[in-house]
Amino acid sequence: MKKITRIVLIQLLIIVFSVAIASAQNPGAPPPPDHNSEGTQEQGGRGAPIGGGVLILLGLGGAYGAYKTYRTYKKVENCMLD
């Protein structure tokens, strides 16, 4: 029980510390002078498409999960035969 309590307390400390650090950051630079503040704003070429990267990461994560599942299945199967 002490081990679980210690782990939970360490995780909570890390979460609180990271939130405190993130909220202490400066708001950043002001928008450029040509910034349209009356409604919708144009993208202006400052974005990066993330669709392909997300699909690659999801595919790699799924493949890794399938590999780990297969490896665990084989390990259990070998233990049952022995």
C-alpha positions in Angstrom: 0.0 0.0 0.0 2.9 2.4 0.8 4.3 1.8 -2.7 1.1 2.6 -4.5 0.6 5.7 -2.3 4.1 6.9 -3.1 3.6 6.4 -6.8 0.3 8.3 -6.8 1.9 11.2 -4.8 4.8 11.4 -7.2 2.5 11.5 -10.2 0.4 14.2 -8.6 3.5 16.2 -7.8 4.7 16.0 -11.4 1.2 17.0 -12.7 1.0 20.0 -10.4 4.5 21.1 -11.1 4.0 20.9 -14.9 0.7 22.9 -14.7 2.5 25.5 -12.6 5.3 25.8 -15.1 2.9 26.0 -18.1 0.8 28.7 -16.5 3.9 30.8 -15.7 4.9 31.3 -19.3 4.7 34.7 -21.0 1.7 35.2 -23.4 4.1 35.7 -26.3 4.6 38.3 -29.0 1.7 40.5 -30.1 0.0 39.8 -33.4 1.5 41.4 -36.5 0.1 44.9 -37.5 -1.8 43.5 -40.5 -3.8 41.2 -38.1 -7.5 41.3 -38.9 -9.1 41.7 -35.5 -12.7 42.1 -36.7 -13.7 38.6 -37.4 -12.2 35.7 -39.3 -8.5 35.7 -40.0 -6.8 34.3 -43.0 -4.2 31.6 -42.5 -1.5 33.4 -44.4 0.7 30.3 -44.9 1.6 29.8 -41.3 0.2 26.4 -40.8 1.5 22.9 -41.3 -0.7 20.0 -42.3 -0.7 17.3 -39.7 -3.1 14.8 -41.2 -0.5 12.5 -42.7 1.7 12.5 -39.6 -1.2 11.6 -37.3 -2.1 8.7 -39.6 1.5 7.4 -39.6 1.7 7.6 -35.8 -1.6 5.8 -35.3 -0.5 3.1 -37.8 2.8 2.6 -36.0 1.1 2.6 -32.6 -1.4 -0.1 -33.9 1.4 -2.2 -35.3 3.4 -2.0 -32.1 0.3 -3.0 -30.1 -0.4 -5.9 -32.4 3.3 -7.0 -32.1 3.2 -6.9 -28.3 -0.1 -8.8 -28.2 1.3 -11.5 -30.6 4.4 -11.8 -28.5 2.5 -12.1 -25.3 0.2 -14.7 -26.9 3.2 -16.8 -28.0 4.8 -16.6 -24.6 1.6 -17.8 -22.9 1.2 -20.5 -25.5 4.8 -21.7 -24.9 4.3 -21.7 -21.1 1.1 -23.8 -21.5 3.0 -26.4 -23.6 5.8 -26.8 -21.1 
